[in-house]
Amino acid sequence: MMGEKILADYDREADVLCINFTYPPEAVEHNEDERGLIRNCNEREGVVGITVISASGFAESSDRG
């Protein structure tokens, strides 16, 4: 079951955004796509978090459509 809180942490120096849907984070598998989105999955519920690499650039490209 998904948690009731979403925890987000942005590391400005590394430009990485981590969003966790469970606490404590319990990912056992990580799947990265070509845009730098990493889906963090557990064994039971699927996606339990998302990590965005180069988050500031990802936000800018999303604004352009």
N, CA, C and O atoms as a GROMACS GRO file, in nm:
protein
  260
    1MET      N    1   0.084  -0.118   0.000
    1MET     CA    2   0.000   0.000   0.000
    1MET      C    3   0.088   0.124   0.000
    1MET      O    4   0.186   0.132   0.074
    2MET      N    5   0.053   0.219  -0.082
    2MET     CA    6   0.129   0.343  -0.089
    2MET      C    7   0.111   0.422   0.040
    2MET      O    8   0.004   0.419   0.101
    3GLY      N    9   0.215   0.494   0.080
    3GLY     CA   10   0.208   0.577   0.198
    3GLY      C   11   0.122   0.699   0.175
    3GLY      O   12   0.085   0.730   0.061
    4GLU      N   13   0.090   0.768   0.281
    4GLU     CA   14   0.007   0.888   0.272
    4GLU      C   15   0.089   1.013   0.246
    4GLU      O   16   0.032   1.117   0.211
    5LYS      N   17   0.219   1.006   0.261
    5LYS     CA   18   0.306   1.121   0.242
    5LYS      C   19   0.399   1.098   0.125
    5LYS      O   20   0.441   0.985   0.098
    6ILE      N   21   0.432   1.206   0.057
    6ILE     CA   22   0.533   1.202  -0.047
    6ILE      C   23   0.651   1.282   0.005
    6ILE      O   24   0.636   1.397   0.047
    7LEU      N   25   0.768   1.222   0.003
    7LEU     CA   26   0.889   1.288   0.051
    7LEU      C   27   0.974   1.327  -0.068
    7LEU      O   28   1.004   1.243  -0.154
    8ALA      N   29   1.014   1.453  -0.075
    8ALA     CA   30   1.096   1.501  -0.185
    8ALA      C   31   1.222   1.566  -0.131
    8ALA      O   32   1.219   1.633  -0.028
    9ASP      N   33   1.332   1.546  -0.203
    9ASP     CA   34   1.459   1.605  -0.165
    9ASP      C   35   1.532   1.646  -0.292
    9ASP      O   36   1.547   1.566  -0.384
   10TYR      N   37   1.577   1.772  -0.297
   10TYR     CA   38   1.651   1.821  -0.412
   10TYR      C   39   1.792   1.855  -0.369
   10TYR      O   40   1.812   1.932  -0.275
   11ASP      N   41   1.890   1.798  -0.437
   11ASP     CA   42   2.031   1.828  -0.413
   11ASP      C   43   2.076   1.926  -0.522
   11ASP      O   44   2.100   1.887  -0.636
   12ARG      N   45   2.086   2.052  -0.485
   12ARG     CA   46   2.118   2.157  -0.582
   12ARG      C   47   2.256   2.136  -0.645
   12ARG      O   48   2.273   2.157  -0.765
   13GLU      N   49   2.353   2.095  -0.565
   13GLU     CA   50   2.488   2.076  -0.617
   13GLU      C   51   2.493   1.964  -0.722
   13GLU      O   52   2.559   1.978  -0.824
   14ALA      N   53   2.423   1.854  -0.696
   14ALA     CA   54   2.421   1.741  -0.790
   14ALA      C   55   2.310   1.756  -0.894
   14ALA      O   56   2.310   1.685  -0.994
   15ASP      N   57   2.216   1.848  -0.871
   15ASP     CA   58   2.100   1.871  -0.957
   15ASP      C   59   2.018   1.743  -0.973
   15ASP      O   60   1.983   1.702  -1.084
   16VAL      N   61   1.989   1.682  -0.858
   16VAL     CA   62   1.913   1.557  -0.854
   16VAL      C   63   1.792   1.575  -0.762
   16VAL      O   64   1.805   1.622  -0.649
   17LEU      N   65   1.676   1.537  -0.814
   17LEU     CA   66   1.552   1.541  -0.737
   17LEU      C   67   1.510   1.398  -0.706
   17LEU      O   68   1.497   1.316  -0.796
   18CYS      N   69   1.488   1.370  -0.578
   18CYS     CA   70   1.442   1.237  -0.536
   18CYS      C   71   1.302   1.252  -0.475
   18CYS      O   72   1.281   1.334  -0.386
   19ILE      N   73   1.209   1.172  -0.524
   19ILE     CA   74   1.072   1.172  -0.473
   19ILE      C   75   1.041   1.030  -0.429
   19ILE      O   76   1.050   0.937  -0.508
   20ASN      N   77   1.005   1.014  -0.302
   20ASN     CA   78   0.974   0.883  -0.247
   20ASN      C   79   0.828   0.876  -0.202
   20ASN      O   80   0.779   0.967  -0.135
   21PHE      N   81   0.762   0.770  -0.241
   21PHE     CA   82   0.622   0.749  -0.205
   21PHE      C   83   0.608   0.660  -0.083
   21PHE      O   84   0.497   0.643  -0.032
   22THR      N   85   0.717   0.602  -0.036
   22THR     CA   86   0.715   0.519   0.084
   22THR      C   87   0.828   0.563   0.176
   22THR      O   88   0.928   0.617   0.130
   23TYR      N   89   0.811   0.540   0.306
   23TYR     CA   90   0.917   0.566   0.402
   23TYR      C   91   0.922   0.452   0.501
   23TYR      O   92   0.818   0.413   0.556
   24PRO      N   93   1.037   0.398   0.524
   24PRO     CA   94   1.162   0.431   0.458
   24PRO      C   95   1.162   0.382   0.313
   24PRO      O   96   1.090   0.289   0.279
   25PRO      N   97   1.243   0.446   0.227
   25PRO     CA   98   1.251   0.402   0.088
   25PRO      C   99   1.292   0.255   0.083
   25PRO      O  100   1.385   0.214   0.152
   26GLU      N  101   1.224   0.178   0.001
   26GLU     CA  102   1.252   0.034  -0.002
   26GLU      C  103   1.268  -0.019  -0.143
   26GLU      O  104   1.225  -0.130  -0.174
   27ALA      N  105   1.330   0.059  -0.228
   27ALA     CA  106   1.350   0.017  -0.367
   27ALA      C  107   1.454  -0.093  -0.376
   27ALA      O  108   1.557  -0.090  -0.307
   28VAL      N  109   1.426  -0.190  -0.460
   28VAL     CA  110   1.521  -0.300  -0.483
   28VAL      C  111   1.563  -0.306  -0.630
   28VAL      O  112   1.653  -0.381  -0.667
   29GLU      N  113   1.497  -0.226  -0.713
   29GLU     CA  114   1.528  -0.224  -0.856
   29GLU      C  115   1.514  -0.081  -0.906
   29GLU      O  116   1.426  -0.007  -0.862
   30HIS      N  117   1.601  -0.042  -0.999
   30HIS     CA  118   1.602   0.094  -1.052
   30HIS      C  119   1.606   0.088  -1.204
   30HIS      O  120   1.695   0.024  -1.262
   31ASN      N  121   1.511   0.153  -1.268
   31ASN     CA  122   1.502   0.152  -1.414
   31ASN      C  123   1.513   0.294  -1.466
   31ASN      O  124   1.427   0.378  -1.438
   32GLU      N  125   1.621   0.324  -1.541
   32GLU     CA  126   1.644   0.459  -1.593
   32GLU      C  127   1.606   0.466  -1.740
   32GLU      O  128   1.637   0.375  -1.817
   33ASP      N  129   1.539   0.574  -1.777
   33ASP     CA  130   1.508   0.594  -1.919
   33ASP      C  131   1.606   0.692  -1.981
   33ASP      O  132   1.695   0.743  -1.912
   34GLU      N  133   1.590   0.720  -2.109
   34GLU     CA  134   1.686   0.804  -2.182
   34GLU      C  135   1.684   0.950  -2.138
   34GLU      O  136   1.778   1.024  -2.169
   35ARG      N  137   1.579   0.993  -2.068
   35ARG     CA  138   1.570   1.133  -2.023
   35ARG      C  139   1.634   1.156  -1.887
   35ARG      O  140   1.646   1.270  -1.844
   36GLY      N  141   1.674   1.050  -1.819
   36GLY     CA  142   1.733   1.065  -1.686
   36GLY      C  143   1.632   1.048  -1.575
   36GLY      O  144   1.658   1.088  -1.462
   37LEU      N  145   1.517   0.989  -1.605
   37LEU     CA  146   1.419   0.954  -1.502
   37LEU      C  147   1.446   0.812  -1.455
   37LEU      O  148   1.456   0.719  -1.536
   38ILE      N  149   1.459   0.797  -1.325
   38ILE     CA  150   1.482   0.664  -1.269
   38ILE      C  151   1.359   0.625  -1.187
   38ILE      O  152   1.320   0.695  -1.094
   39ARG      N  153   1.299   0.513  -1.224
   39ARG     CA  154   1.186   0.459  -1.149
   39ARG      C  155   1.241   0.362  -1.046
   39ARG      O  156   1.306   0.264  -1.080
   40ASN      N  157   1.215   0.391  -0.919
   40ASN     CA  158   1.262   0.307  -0.809
   40ASN      C  159   1.147   0.214  -0.769
   40ASN      O  160   1.041   0.260  -0.728
   41CYS      N  161   1.170   0.085  -0.781
   41CYS     CA  162   1.063  -0.013  -0.761
   41CYS      C  163   1.095  -0.107  -0.646
   41CYS      O  164   1.211  -0.136  -0.617
   42ASN      N  165   0.988  -0.154  -0.579
   42ASN     CA  166   1.005  -0.260  -0.480
   42ASN      C  167   0.947  -0.388  -0.537
   42ASN      O  168   0.903  -0.392  -0.652
   43GLU      N  169   0.948  -0.493  -0.458
   43GLU     CA  170   0.901  -0.623  -0.508
   43GLU      C  171   0.750  -0.637  -0.506
   43GLU      O  172   0.696  -0.722  -0.576
   44ARG      N  173   0.680  -0.556  -0.427
   44ARG     CA  174   0.537  -0.575  -0.408
   44ARG      C  175   0.448  -0.477  -0.484
   44ARG      O  176   0.350  -0.518  -0.546
   45GLU      N  177   0.481  -0.348  -0.479
   45GLU     CA  178   0.389  -0.246  -0.526
   45GLU      C  179   0.431  -0.174  -0.653
   45GLU      O  180   0.362  -0.083  -0.698
   46GLY      N  181   0.541  -0.212  -0.710
   46GLY     CA  182   0.588  -0.141  -0.829
   46GLY      C  183   0.666  -0.017  -0.791
   46GLY      O  184   0.756  -0.025  -0.708
   47VAL      N  185   0.634   0.096  -0.850
   47VAL     CA  186   0.710   0.220  -0.831
   47VAL      C  187   0.688   0.275  -0.690
   47VAL      O  188   0.575   0.300  -0.649
   48VAL      N  189   0.798   0.294  -0.617
   48VAL     CA  190   0.792   0.352  -0.482
   48VAL      C  191   0.864   0.485  -0.476
   48VAL      O  192   0.867   0.549  -0.371
   49GLY      N  193   0.922   0.528  -0.588
   49GLY     CA  194   0.990   0.656  -0.592
   49GLY      C  195   1.041   0.686  -0.731
   49GLY      O  196   1.046   0.599  -0.818
   50ILE      N  197   1.078   0.811  -0.749
   50ILE     CA  198   1.132   0.857  -0.877
   50ILE      C  199   1.253   0.944  -0.847
   50ILE      O  200   1.250   1.027  -0.756
   51THR      N  201   1.359   0.925  -0.924
   51THR     CA  202   1.477   1.010  -0.915
   51THR      C  203   1.494   1.078  -1.050
   51THR      O  204   1.488   1.014  -1.154
   52VAL      N  205   1.515   1.211  -1.046
   52VAL     CA  206   1.531   1.288  -1.170
   52VAL      C  207   1.675   1.339  -1.173
   52VAL      O  208   1.714   1.421  -1.090
   53ILE      N  209   1.753   1.291  -1.270
   53ILE     CA  210   1.890   1.336  -1.290
   53ILE      C  211   1.886   1.462  -1.376
   53ILE      O  212   1.807   1.471  -1.469
   54SER      N  213   1.971   1.560  -1.345
   54SER     CA  214   1.970   1.690  -1.414
   54SER      C  215   1.830   1.751  -1.410
   54SER      O  216   1.773   1.788  -1.512
   55ALA      N  217   1.777   1.759  -1.289
   55ALA     CA  218   1.639   1.800  -1.268
   55ALA      C  219   1.608   1.939  -1.324
   55ALA      O  220   1.499   1.960  -1.377
   56SER      N  221   1.699   2.033  -1.313
   56SER     CA  222   1.670   2.168  -1.363
   56SER      C  223   1.654   2.168  -1.514
   56SER      O  224   1.568   2.240  -1.566
   57GLY      N  225   1.733   2.090  -1.585
   57GLY     CA  226   1.720   2.079  -1.730
   57GLY      C  227   1.593   2.006  -1.769
   57GLY      O  228   1.530   2.038  -1.870
   58PHE      N  229   1.554   1.907  -1.689
   58PHE     CA  230   1.431   1.832  -1.716
   58PHE      C  231   1.311   1.924  -1.703
   58PHE      O  232   1.220   1.919  -1.786
   59ALA      N  233   1.310   2.009  -1.602
   59ALA     CA  234   1.198   2.103  -1.584
   59ALA      C  235   1.191   2.201  -1.699
   59ALA      O  236   1.082   2.234  -1.745
   60GLU      N  237   1.305   2.250  -1.746
   60GLU     CA  238   1.307   2.344  -1.858
   60GLU      C  239   1.255   2.279  -1.986
   60GLU      O  240   1.178   2.342  -2.059
   61SER      N  241   1.294   2.155  -2.014
   61SER     CA  242   1.248   2.089  -2.135
   61SER      C  243   1.099   2.056  -2.126
   61SER      O  244   1.031   2.054  -2.228
   62SER      N  245   1.048   2.031  -2.006
   62SER     CA  246   0.905   2.003  -1.989
   62SER      C  247   0.823   2.128  -2.014
   62SER      O  248   0.710   2.119  -2.063
   63ASP      N  249   0.877   2.246  -1.981
   63ASP     CA  250   0.805   2.371  -2.005
   63ASP      C  251   0.785   2.398  -2.152
   63ASP      O  252   0.688   2.463  -2.191
   64ARG      N  253   0.875   2.349  -2.234
   64ARG     CA  254   0.868   2.373  -2.379
   64ARG      C  255   0.775   2.276  -2.450
   64ARG      O  256   0.741   2.296  -2.567
   65GLY      N  257   0.733   2.170  -2.380
   65GLY     CA  258   0.640   2.073  -2.440
   65GLY      C  259   0.711   1.967  -2.503
   65GLY      O  260   0.650   1.876  -2.559
   0.00000   0.00000   0.00000
